Amino acid sequence: MTRTGLIARVLIDSPLPQLDHLFDYAIPDELAHLAQPGVRVRVPLRSANRVADGYLIELIDPKQAAATVAPTEGATLDGIGGADTGYSGKLSPVDSIVSAVPVLTEPVWQLARRLADRAAGNASDIVRLAVPPRAVRVEKAWLAARDATPDAPATNPADPLAEPGFAEYPPETLGTIVADRLRVCVAAVPSLVRLPGPDDGGSTVGAWAITMAELAVSALRQGKSSILVVPDYRDQDQLQAALTTLAPADDVVRVDARQSNPDRYRGFLTLLEGRPRIILGNRSAVYAPAHDLGLIVLWDDGDPLYGEQLSPYVHARDAALIRREAADSALVFIGHSRSVETERLVEIGWLRAVHPTRDSHPRVIPTTFQSEPDAQARAARIPSAAWLAAKEAVRNGPVLVQVASPGYAPMLACRSCGKAARCTQCQGPLALANANATPACRWCGHLAAGWHCSHCEATTLRVVTVGTGRTAEELGRAFPGSRVIVADGEHTVQTIGPEPALVIATRGAEPIPRNGYSAILLLDGERMLARESLRVGEDCLRWWANAAALAAPGASVMLAGVGGALAHALNTWQPGPYAAAELADRRQLRFPPAVRVASVTGTTAEVETAIESLAELPGLDVLGPVSHDPAGPAQKTGGPALVRAIVRFGYPLGDEVARTLKAAIVRNAAGRRKPKGAAFRPAPTLKVRFDDPELL
């Protein structure tokens, strides 16, 4: 029998911070049979004279609601109650229930709420990442199939699962990860694995993908779901190939932002069926609904693609840490290198470091470690030792040449004074698309046919940096008769065969070779290290280690022009000590991840008010405020000048700092008024971002 007279607590899908709490609505009797937590609803916002989308979070009895609602400071909408407002009048009814499918599960909602509170953001912004847009036809087909199929058992012992071997790791460690809910940092085996296939048509994947697949299969055998998170589609394809070999196809669900919405929604609905699955995808996969979650694995957690670009900017690593705590599941970070954030977790004892049983790694040779009598040869972009290694290796198979930038000549400068060549329209950098092309702006595309230097009035340009195109052209002349392959953002090449070839690739775009590269040249190291970033060293080590892991057994990996601690870490294949040294330096300087940081951006008055609200908290360190983006959109559109302050604080203060800054955001947004004669309120300018990876 359907209960009536219940109250629905609804999360409204809105970016407005003052609406980031649950609102109470009455449930009409005709909708009572459809009302259940997690369904999509439409509800009225009477003060705005519109209907908003949302999710029904919980159903409560009116008597329970009267006992639990405590009046607190907050915005109240006419006729709409809220857990934060203490409204006790007549409630507005739910306008409609969009679908009877409970798409927002309780664990995902709790995760979204906790992450939003930690980052001073809106829970609806995270739910938007977790729940894909509805596809009506897909949903109807799924409901029909579900109703026509009897409930399947949670596990099927007859599934043809191969028993995981974990041959490369101590069996007493990896073999019990899921059962004992371990938290580990795994050093990936730096090698390639050839998967079986018909007529030798199998694919080649990194050994890390096999390890992740074996872990997921182990979880599945124990009746547990697993979430496998990787940075991009190249890694997803490798992991998918490994799972195709080791796991039943029906138990693997891919959650991919590159999928069409119907395909993505179809996979999402599959995860609501109440049986253990293996879920793989990019950063948003960490929010996927998982029945009886037993394992979360992140590959290469230092990759910047894990950083969410939408508010509240939660990193996938942080989401995985908090979800693991709520689910009490196993958690694995696996990579060829180690991020400083992971190193911190190892040092405080929260993660256990696990290394392969066999200490085997690529033969990395930094050219700076070799004696070169000719000073000009030492300064060359490709040292003579690297030339000789490539010349010998290209006879036997493919040779990888990793470079810093795509394009032909991505940066030009004045030949006379050396100043960077800039576009006369937008001041963007000029570049060459090929040897005979007219210089053009990389930002706006404006052709600089009659360019002249604004500093010395000279009219000739010189190439400052060499990209994939120019490198391919030069190596093609140096190795006549060799096949040259370019792999970068504009030229996608995911796999190559064993035939001899020169492969010119940007970092992260290296094709997977069938039998490994016969030699690898890592160029432009000094240029990569010249990037202004707190984490440039660990990024370079990660790029180089991932490329070196593609080498064939015994092949040479030549690191050109880089020495010191980075070259030693790659040469000895020991990223842990380098990450530990980086973390020690950041502790002395109070840089992340030794401390947490938050940026507060807005007008001078807004930022000062927000910072003043933090005055009572001990141990805070405030930098600024200083002018923020002086040439940005605010000045171009006549908007207010913006400033930014950076707040540094210890981890124990994180919740209190987030609560205080969120309250400042809500007060600022709720207090904004429409200017006279304007149709809309101006967008709030006060913004807060926690743990921005590029802040310092």
N, C-alpha and C positions, 0 to 999 in steps of 0.2 A: 504494500500500500504506500502510495506517494505521500510523504510528509509535506504539509503546507505551513505557511506562516514563518518560514525560515528567512534568515538574513544572509545575503551574499556579500562577502568582503572581496572587493575587486581591486586589482592592480590596473591602473589606467596606463595605456601605452602612450606616453607623452614625454617629450624631452624637458618639460618644465620642472625644475627642481621642487617647486612648491606642491606638485602633485605626486611626489615620490613617497606615497604611503597608501595604505589600504583604505578604500571608501566603502561605506555600508550602503547597500541597496536592498529594497524589498524584492522578493521573488514572486511574480504573479503566479496564480494557481495554474494557469495553462502552460507555464514553463517549468513547473516544479519537477516534472518527471525527467527533464533534460539536465537539470542543474546538478553538477558535481564538480569537485575541485579539479582545476586544470583546463576546463573548457574555455573556448573563446566566447566573449560576450560583447555586446554593444550596450553602452549605458549613457544616459543623458548628463550633460554638463549644463545645467540650466542657466548659470550665470554667463556662460559663453554662448548660449542658445544653439548648441550643437550636440551631436551624438559622437561619443568617442569609443574606440576599440579598447579592449582590455581582456584580462584573464580572471576567471573566478578562482580565488585562492583558497577560500574556505567557506563552509556553511556553518552558521551558528544559530542556536536557539535565541529568541529575543530576550529571554530571562538571563541567559548566560552573557549576552552582549551587555545588558544593563549592569551586570555585576563586574564585568572586566574592563569596560571603557573608562579611562581616567582622563579628565580634561587636561590638556597640555596646550602650550602655545603653538599656534599653527593657523594656516589659512582655512576658512570654512566656505564651502560653496552652498548656495541656497538649496535646501531640501536634500542635501547629500551628507550623510554622516561619515565619520572616519575614525579609525582607531586612534588617531592623534588629535582629534578635534573635540571629542566628547559631545557630539551633536545628539540631541534627544528628541527632536521633533519628528514629524512624519517623513518617512523615507521615500525617496523617488524610486519607482520600480525599474528593474532591469528592462531595457528596451527589447532586446532579443538575445537568444543564444545562437551564435553563428553555427556551431557544430557540436554534436554530442561527443566528439572524440576528445578525451582529456590529454591535450598535447603538452601541457606544462606539468611535469611530474613533481611531486613534493621534493625529492632530493635536488632537482635542478633549480626549483624555486628558492630553496634554502641557500643553495650555492650562489645564485644570482644576488640574493639579498645580502649575504655576507660579503661578497666581493665588492658590491656597490658601496656598502658601508665602509669598507676598508679603504676605498679609493675616493670617498666623498662624491660618489656619482649616483645615477639613477638605476634602480634595479631593472626597469623596463628596457634600458639600453643593452643590458646583458641578455635579458630574455629574448630580445630581437636577434641576437647572435645564436641563441640556443634553439629557437623554434623557427623553422623556415616558413615563408609565406604559404598560405593554404592553396592547394591545387584541388579544385572541387571534384573534377572527374577522377583524379587519382584516389581521392579520399572515398568516393562512392564505390569505386572498384575494390578498394581494400576492405571496406566494410562488408560488401557483398561476399567477397572471398572468405573473410573471417567468419561470417555467419554460416556459410556453407560448409566450412571445414571443422570437424571436431577438434577439440583442444588437444594439441600434441603434448607429449610428456616433456618435462623440463629438460631432461637429458636423454640421449639415445645411445646406449652402450654399443650398438651395432655400427655406429659411425666409424668409418675407416680412418681413424686417427693414427698417425705414426707416433710411436712413443718418442718424445724429445730426448735427444742424447746429451746436448750441452757438452760436446766433446772438447771444446776449447776452454772450458771454465771448470773450476773446482765443483764437482757434482754436489757436494754437501752445501754449497752456497746457492747456486742458481736452481738446483733441483727442488729447493724448498721455498723459493721466493713467494709464491702465491699462498701456499699452505700456511706459512709462518708470517705472512703479511710484512715481508721485509722491505726496508727502504735502502736502496743501494744506488751507488754511482758506478756504472760498469764501463771499463775501458774496452772499446770495441776492437775486435781482431782486425787489423789492417790488411785485409785481403779480399779477393773476389771468389765467388762460388758459382760454378756452372750448374744450373738446374737441369734436370733431365727433361727431355721432350722428344716427340716423335721425329724420327729421321734426323736426330741431332739438331732439332730446331728449338731446343731449350734456350732460355735466356740466362744472362749473367747478372748477378746482383752482388752487392756488398755483403760481407759476412755479418755485418750489423743487422741487415734485414732478416737473415736466417735466425739470428739470436732472438730478435723481436717476435718473429713468427713462432718459434719454439716456445717462448714464454707464453704467448697467447694460447697456443694449443694446450699447454700444460694447465692454464686456467680453465679452459673449456672442459677438459677432462674432469676437473673438480667441480663442474657445474657453475663456474663463475664467468661473468662477462669481463672483457678487457677493452681498454681504450688505448689505441696506438696512435701517437701524434707525431707527425713529421712536418718539416717546413714547407715543402712545395710539391708540385705534381711529379717531378722527377723522382723524388724519394718515395712518393706514394706508389708510383708504378713499380719500383723495385720491391717494395714491401708487398704489394698486391701479387707480384709474381711468386714471391716466397710463400705467401699464404695459399696460393693456388696449388702449390706442390704439397703443402703440409696439412691444410685444413679443409674440411668439407665446404664446398662453395656456398651452400645455403646458410652457413653459420657466419659468413663474412659479409659485413655491410660497410660500404664506403660512403663516407660523408665528406663531400668535396665541394668547395665553393665554385669550382669550374663546371660542375654539373648544371644541366638545365634545371629550372625549378621543379618541374614534374618529377624528374629522376631523383632530385635531392629529397623532395617531400615523400616520395615512395619509399626511399631508404629509411627516412626518419620514422614513418609509420611502422615499418618492419620492427624497429627497435621498441615499439610499444607493445609488442605481442607477448611479453612476459616469459621469455626464455633467454638463456645466456647466448651472447653473440660476441664476435670479434669485430670491433669497430675501428676503422682506420680513417684518417683524414688529416686536414691541416689544423691550424690553431683552434678553430671553433669546435673541432671534434671533442675537445675536453669537456664541453657542455652537453654532449649527447646523452639522451636517456639510456641508461644501461641497467638491465635486470640483474640484481645481485652482483654489483661491481666488485671484482676481486683484484684487478690489476690496472695500473696506468703506467704507460711507458712513453717517454719523450726521447726522440733521437736528436742529438746535436742541439741542446737547449740554448746554446749561445747564439744561434742564428737570429738575426734581427727580424726575420719574417714572423717570429713568434710574438712580436710586439704588436698589440692591437692598435689600429690607427683610428678607431672610433671611441668616443667617450664611453666609459671612464678609463680607457686605455689600459686594461688589465693584461698583463703578460701571461701567456699560456702556462709558463712555469709556476707563477703564483696561483693561477686557477687550479693547476694540478695538485699543488701542495695542500690547498684548502679542501679540495674535493677528496683527496686521499684521507685527510683527517676525519671528514664527515662520514665517509664510507668505511673507514678502517680497512682499507685495501692495501695491497702491495704497491710500491712506487719505485720505478726504475728510470734513472737518467743514463743514457748510453751515448757515447761519442768517442771520436778519436782524440779529441782534446777535452779540456775541462774548463768550463766557464768559472769566473771568479765567484759568482753567486753559488754555484754548486760546491766550490771549494770551501766557502764559508759553512755550508751545511755539513760538509765532511768534518771540518775542524771542530765544530760544536758537538759532534757526535750524533747528529740527526740522520745523516746518511753514512752508510758503510761503503768504502771503496773496494771494488772487486776488479781483479786483473786476470787476464788469460793465463791458463796453466803454462802454455808455451810462450816464452819471451821471444817472439819473432816480430820483426818490423822492417819496413823498407830501408834500403841502404841510401840514406840521405847524406849528400856531400855538399856542405856549404863552400862555395868557391873562395870565400875569404879565408878559409882554413888552409888553402893551398898556396904554395909559394909561386909567385908569378913575377919573373924578373922584369918584364916590360910594363912600365907604369901605365902606358896607354892601353895595353891589353887588360890590365886590372880594372880600368875605368870603363871598359866597354860594356854595353848593355848585355851582350851575350859573351861572357869570357871564353877564352880559347878552350879551356877544359870542357865547357858545356858544348861548344861547337863540335869538338872531337867526339864527345859522347853521343850527340845526336846523329852525327855523320855515320858512326859505326852502327848505331841501333836501328836507324831507319831502313837498313837493308833487310832486317829480320822481322819488322812489325811496325805498328804505329808508334809514333813519338808524340807526346803531349807537350805543348808549349803554353803555359799559363801566363796571361798578360793582365794588366790592370784594367784596361778600358776597352769598350767596343768601339766600332767606327774605324775611320782611316787615320785621321789626325785630330783627336778630340780637343786639343788645345793649341792655340797659336799665340805668337808674341811678336812684337815689333823687332825686326832684325837689328835696328839701330840702337835703341835704348833698352830693349829687353822687357818692356812693360807688356802685360797681358793685353791681347787684342780684344777690344770690346765692340759690341754692336752699337751703332750710332742711334738706334731707335729705342732700345730697352736696356742697354748696357750689359747684355748677356755675353757669354764667351763665344768667340768665333771658332769654327771648326771646318775641316775639309772632309767631304764625303768620299773623294778619291783623288788621285794625283792630278787630274785635269779639271777638277771642279772649281767653281767660284766659291771663295769663303762665304759661309753662311752662319747665321746666329743659331746656336743650339736651343735657344729659348723660344724665339718668335719666328725663326726661319727666314728672316730678312737677309737678302743677298748683299754682301759688302763688296760690290764690284769696284767702287772707287774709294776704297778705304784709305784713310791716312791716320797716323798716330796722333792722338790728342795731346801727347806730351812733347814729342819732338818733330811732328809733322812729316815723319818719314812715311813711305808708301809701300815698303816691302815687308813681307812676313816670313817668319821661320817656324818650323814645327817644334813644339816644346814636348809634347807627349805623343807616343806612337800607340795606336790602337790595334785591334785584331786585323783590320784590312791592310794597313801598312806593314805590319809584321808578316802577314801572309805573303805580301808582295815581295818583301826582302828575302824571306826564306825560300820562296819559290825560285828566285834567281840564284840563291846560294846552293840550292839542292835541285839542279835541273833534272827533270824526269820524275820527280817525286810528286805524288798526289797530295794536294793541300786542301784541308777541310777547315772551315771557319765555323766555330760554335759560340754564339753569344746571344744576346737578347733578340736580335733580328734574325738570326739563323739558328733554328732549333734543331739540334742533332743529339739524340738521346743515346744511341748505341752505334758502335762501329765494329767491323769484322777484324780478322787477324792480319789483313793485308797491309803491306808497308804504306805509311801515309804520315804526313805532318799535320797534326791537329792543333790549330790555334784557337784557344778558348779563354774566355773570361772566367774569373773565379766563380764557382758554383754552377757553371754551364758545361763542365767537362763531360763529354760522352762516356758511357760505360763501355770499355773495350771487352771483346769476347774473351780474350786470353790475357788481358792485362797489357799495359804499355811497356814497350821494350826500353824506353827511357822517358824521363819527365824533366822538363826544364821549367823552373819557377822563376819568372822574370819580374822586373819592375818592383822588387821588394822595397827599395828605398822610397819609391813613389807611394806605394800602399801605406807605408809607415808615416808618410808626411801628412796624412789626413788628420785633421784636428778632432780628436775624440778621446775620451778617457779610456775606452776599451780597444784602441787601435791595435795594441800588441796582441791581445788574446784573439781578436778577429783575424789578424794575419796568421797566427799560429793555427787557427781552426781552418782557414782557407787552404793553407799549405798542407796540413796533415790530411785533410779530406782528399786533396789531389794526389798526394803521395801514396795513399792507400789504394790507388788504382794501378800501381806498378805491378808488373809481372814479377814472380819470384826471382830475386837476384838482380833485377834491373836497377840502374842508377837513377837517383833523384837529385838533380843539381839545383841548389838554391843559390841564385846569383845576387851578389852585392849586399848581403845581409850577414852581420856577425853578432857577437855578443850573446846575451842570454837567450834570445829568440832562436838563433841558429843552433845553440847548444841544446835547447829543449827539443828541437826538431831532429837534430842529429842523433840524440840519445833516445828519442821517442819517450820522453818523460815530461808530459805537460803538467803534472801535478805540482812539482816544485816551482815551476814558473808561475802557476796560478797562485800558489801560496805566497810567493814573493810579491806579486801584484797586490794581493789582499793585505799583506803587512804594510805596504806603502800607503794603501788607502786608509788603513786604520790610523796611521800617523797624521794623514791629511784630512780625516773625517770626510772621506768620499764614499759613495755607494760602492759595494753593498755593506761596508762597515757600518754605515748609518743609512737611514731612509731620508729621502728628500721629497719636497713638494714645491711646485712652482705656483705662485699666486700672481695672476695677470689681470690687469684692469686699469681704470683710471687711477690717478694718484690717491684720490680720496678713498676709493673703494679698496685699494690694496692696503692703505694705512689702517683703515677700519678693520679689515680682516686680520691683519697682523696684530693689532691691539687686542683683539679677542683672544689671542694666544698668550698674552702677557703673563697669565697666572701659571702657565705650565713651566716646570723647571727643565733646565738642560737643553733648551732650544737655541739654535744658532741661526740668525736671520742675516742673509746677504742681500743688500739692496734696500729699497727698490731702485732700479735703474731703468732708463729708457729701453723699451722693447720694440724691436722691428721698426726703426724710425723711417724706413723706406717702404713699409708694408701697406696693406690695403687701407688702414685707418687714415693715413695722410692723403692717399690718392682720392679717397671718397669724401674727404672733409670730415671724417669721424674724429672722435676724441683721441688725443695722444695717450698711448698706453705705456705703462711701466710694469716691471716684473720684479718680484722678490722671491728669493729661494729660502726655504725653511729646511734646516737639517735637524734631525731628531733621532733618538734611539728607538729601537724596535718596540720596547714596552710602552712608549708613548703613542704608538701609531693610531690606536683606536680613538684616543682622546683628541689627537690633532685632527683626524678625519671628521669626527663629530663636530668639533668647533668650526672647522672651515665649511662643512656642509651647512651648518646653521647660518653662517655668514652669507653663503650663496643664496639660501632660501630667503633671507631677509632682503638681500639686494634685489632678487627677482620679484618678490611680492610687492616691494615698495616702488617699483617703476611705474610711471604714469605716462599716458599718451601726451605728446606735445600738442599744444593747441593747433587745431586744423589738420592734425595727422590722423590717418585711418588706422594705424597700427602702433602698438608700443614698440620702441626700439629694442633690438635684441640685447640681452644682458651682456655686459662687457667683462664682468668679473668671472674668471675661470680659474679652476684649480686642477692641477695634474700631479699625481703621485708617481714617483719612481720613473720619471722620464729617462730613458737610457742615454739620450744625447744632451742631457741638461748641463753636465759639467765636462 
